[in-house]
């Protein structure tokens, strides 16, 4: 029997506690107890309300605060009813503010603020209107000595103003919460889009590597199958037909592969259908770069070597030169550039060197930025079994040098 590892044992569920919610409930509970105690005491002493009634109604007044955290619309209704009951049952004989006592004003305002912040601001607004109207009726119709019209009016104004301010504050909090939720939602969407962009970049990298690796092998199969009838004169007609079918299948597979890679690539689809450039296109490429600054091509390859270079290798050389010239245009505008392509013992060498730009030192391109810079050139060279070096020069310029194993054999049309 194999002993179970500790990591394989079931882990107990982790209790996650929201600190802000705990703090809110704790503060609200404290306020509820305070409202109950103060309101009951003042109602029984200053307003001559029966003690039991004062306790029960004050409990409803304070409990409405806790109810506002879960049922905000119901909470403001309960709070307004408790305020109105205390006004009806109380008497101004004790000299306190009337018809609405201070604890009632504070409790009702707090309930309105919590309800509005919880999203029930419409219901809170309706209840506020009803409560202000009802307490005004109670105050003016039931006014008794020693209360005066001025004192009643002042008390009603304070009650309406404080509760309205709490209601407005709750609405602002609710709006802030809505904006915060929207920002979080947009951040999640942005993160999702960033992930999609990273996937697209990875698909592009895979497409480039697939083309560099697979195209050469398919090209070799097609070339060898097409030339079999000329290299092997003793082939039977059936064998010739087999080789012709193999060549046709290879050509078809290459076309389908390019179409598939066109889906994976992120570049413009028109570039996939254009003929692939090679060594013969370097002169035009360097000439175009020369329009932005001095550029010179030193092609030291013999014509027969240029003609025999494998299309995959020729494309790699072209792309390396193209990216190097683009880097010069971005980081060393106006610098003189020299492109040298020659045969060396290790294969085919291509070097692109530029001087420092006029008036300022060149800024070296970052090796690891994106998928199509120096890193992309190095990957392309390594996929063909070669090497690529990129480094600043002593004179302030920059040099890219790639050595690629020489491959011969042209792809048949």
N, C-alpha and C positions, 0 to 999 in steps of 0.2 A: 504494500500500500504506500502510495506517495503522499508525503505530508503536504498539506496545503500551505502555500506561502502566505505571508501576512497580507500582501496586496490582493490575494484572491478572495479574502474574507469579505462578506458584505459589510459595507460601511453604514453606520447609522445616519439617518437624515440630518442635515445641517439646519439648525433653526436660524433663519435670517430675520433680523429685527430692523425695521425702519426707524432710525433714531428720531427723525423729524416727526413721524406719527406718534411715537411714544411721548415726545415732548409736548405735542399739541394736546393729546389726551390728558396728560398730567396737569398741564396748565388749566385746561378746561374744567377738570375735576376740582382743582383747588378753587377756581372761581365759583363753581357751583356751590361748594360748601360755604364759601364766604357770603355769597348772595343769600343763601338760605338762612344763615345765622343772623346777618345784619337786618335783612328785610323782616324776618319774623320778630326780632326784638323791637325794631322801630314801629312796626305795625301794631304790636301789642301795647306799646307805651305811648308814643306820640299820637297815634291815630285811633286808639281805643278799639282796635279790632280784637275779637275773641282769640285767645291764645291758640286754641286748636285750629281754628280757621286760618289764623296767620301762619301757622306752621305748614298746613297743607298747601295753601296757595303759594307761599314762599318756596316750598319744595318744587312745585310745578314751575315757578318762575326760574329757579336755578337749574332744575333738570332740563329745561328747554335748551340750555347751552350744550349739554351732552347730546341731546336729541338732534341738535343742528349739525352734528358731525356725521350723522347717518341718514337723517330725514329732515333736510333743511326746510322744506316748505311747511311740513307739519310743525316744526319747532317754532317758527315765527308766529304761527297761529296760536299755539299754546302759550307762548310768551305774551302775546297781545291780550289774550283772554285773562291771564293772570294779572296783568297790569290793570285791566278794566275792573276786575273783581275787587282788587285792593282799593281802587278809587271809589267804588260803590260802597264797600263795606267800611271804609275808614272815615274818620271825622277830622276836620282841621282844628279841633279844639286844642291839641297839643302845641300848635304854633309851627309845625313843620310845613315844608312845601306841599302844596295841594293844588290840583287833584292827583298829581303823579309824584310819588316819593322819589328821593334820589336813588335808592337801590333799584327801584323799578325802572327808572330811566337808564341806568347803567346796564342792567340785565337785558332790557329790550334792545338797546343799541348793540350790545355784544351778539345777541341772537341774530339780529339783522345782518351784521357784518359777516358772521360765520355762514349764514345761509347764502348771502350774495357771493361770497368767495367760493362756496360750494357749487355755484352754477344756478341757484334758484333765485336770481336777482329779480325776475319778473314777479314771482309770488311774494317776495319780500317787499317790493315796491307797493303792491296792492295792499298788503297787510299794514304797511306803514301808513298809507292814506286812511284806511279804515280806523286804525288805532288813534291817529291824531284827531280825526273827526269825532270819534266816540268819546275820548277823554275831554275834548273841548265842550261837548254837550253836557257831560257829567259835571265839569267844572262850573260852567255858567248856569246851568239849571239847578244844580244842587248846592250853590254857594251858601255857606253859612258862616256866621261870625266865629272866630275873629278873621276869617279870610276876607280879603278885599278884592275888588275887580283887578286892581293893578298887580297884586300878588299872584292871582290866578293866571292873568295874562302872561306875566313873566315866567311862571312855571311851565305853562303850555309852550311858550316860545323855546325855552331851554330844552324841553322834552323833544319837540319837533326838530330843533337844530342838531342836537347831539345824535339823535337816532338817524337823521338824514345824512350826517357826516359819516357815521358808521356804515350806512348803506352804500354811500359813494365809495368809501374805502374798500369795501368788499367787492364792488364792481371792478375797481382798478386791479385788485389782486386776481380776480377771475380772468381779466384780460391779460395780465402778465403771465398767468399760467397757460393761457391759450397760446400766446406768442412763444413761450418756452417749449411747449409741446410741438409747435410747428417747426421751431428751430431744430429740435431733436429729430423730428421726422425727416427734415431736409438733410441733416447730417447723415442719417442712415441711408438715405437715397444716394447721397454723394459717395459714401463708402461703397455702396453697391455698384455705382457707376465706375468708381476707381478699380474695383475688382474686375469688372467686365473689360476695362481698358487693359489691365494687366494680362487677362486671358487672351485678348486680341494680340497683344505684343508677343506673347508666348507662341501663339499660333503662327505669327509671321516668322518668328525665329525657326520654328519647326519646318515651315514651308521652305525657307532658305536652305536649311540643312538637307532636307529631303531632295531638293532639286540638285544640289551639289553632289550628293552621294549617289542617288539613284540614276540621274540622267546619264552619267558616264557609263555605268554598267549597261543600261538599256541601249545606249548608242553603240557600244562595242558589240552587243548581240546583233543589232540590226546591220551594222557594217559587215561583220563576219558572215552573216547569213546571206547578205546580198552579193558578196564577192566570192562565195563558195564555188559557184559554177565556173569562175575564171581561175581560181587558185587550184581547183581539183578537177581537171579536165575529164577524168575517167568516171565521173558520177553518172549514175543511171538517171533516166528521165524522172523516175519516181523520187529519187533523192533530190534532184534539182527542184522538183515541185515542193518537196517538204521544206527545203531551205527557203524557197520563195515565200511559202506560207509563213514560215517562222519570221522572216524579215517583215512581212506585212503585219503580222501580229505585234512585233516589237514596235513598229511605227505607230500602230493604233494604240498600244499601251502607253507610249510616250505622249501621245496627244491627250489621252484620258488623264494621265498623270498631271500634265500641265493644267488641264481644266480643273482638276481637283485642287491643285496647289493655288490656282487663282481664287478659289473660295477661301482658302486659308490665309492668303496674303492680305495685308492691309493696304497695299499700294493700289493705285488706280488700275482698274481692270484693263485699260487700253494698253498698259505696258506689257501685259502678259501675251497679247496677241502680236506684238511687234517682233521683228527678227532680233535674236540675241546678238549684242555687239561683241566684237572680238578685237584682235590685235590690229586689224586693218582699220579700225575706227579710232585708234588712239590719236592719230594726227589731227582729226577733226575735233576731238575732245580737248586736246591741248591748245589748239588754235582758238577754240571758244574761250578757254581760260585766259588766253593771251589778251583778249579784249578787255579784261579787268586788270591786267598787269603783265609784265614781261614773263612769258612762258616759252620753254624750249623743249622739244622732244629729241632725244638722242637714241634712235633705234639702231642698235648694233646687231640685230639679228639678220642672218642671211635670208634672202627671199624664200629659199626652199624650206628653211626652218619655220618661218612664219606660216607658210602654206600648210605645213604638216602638223602644226600644234593642234592638240585635241581641243574641240570647241569648249569643253568645260573649263580647261585650263585658260584658254584665251578669254573667256568670260570673267574668270576670277581676276586675271591681270587687269582687265578693263575696269572692273568694279573697284579694285584697290586704287588704281590711278584716279578714278572718278571721285571716290570718297576723300582721297588725299587732297585733290584740288579743291574740293568743297571746304575742307578744313582750312586750307590756306585762305580762301575767300572769306571765311567767317572770322578767323583768328589773326590773320596777317594780311589784311587788305593792302594791295599795292606792292606786295613783296615779289621779287623775282623768283621764278620756279623753274627747276630743271627736272625733267623726267628722263630716266635712263632705263632702257630695256635691253638686256644682253644675255648671252648664253654663258653660264659658268659651270664649274665642275659639278656642282650640286644640282644643276638643272637650269631653270630659267629665273633670272633675277630682275626685279623691277624696283627702282628706287625713285622716290619723289622727294626732292630737297628744296627748301625755300630759304631765302635770306630773311633777315629781320625787316619788318615793314618800315617804310620811311618815317622818321621822326619819333619812333617809339619801339620798345622791344615787343616781340611777338608774344602772344599769350598761348601757351601750349594747350591743345584740346585735351579735355579730361578723358582718360582711357575708358572709364566705366560709365559714361553718360549714354543712356539709350541703348538700342540694339543694333544701330547701323553706323556707329562710329569706329574708333580704333578697335574696340572689342569685336565688332562685327567683322572687320577686316582680318583680325587675328584668327577668329573662328573659321572664316572662309579658307585661309591659308592652311590651318591645321587639318581641316577636313580633306584637303588634297595631299596631306602628308608633308606640308612645307612649314616654314616658320615666318614670322613677321616681327620686326623690331620697329619701335617708334620712340624717338627721344629728341630732346633739344640739341642744337648744335652750339659750338663755342661762340659763334658770331651772333647769337641771338635768334637764329632761325630754327627750323625743325626739319627732321628727316624721317621718312618712312621707308623701310627696306624689307622686301619680301623675297624669299627664295623658295621656289616651287619645283617639285620634281617634274622633269620634262615628260610630257605624254604626247604621243603622236597618234594620228588616225582621225580622219574627218568623218562627220556624220553625213550619210547619204541623204539626198533629198527624198 
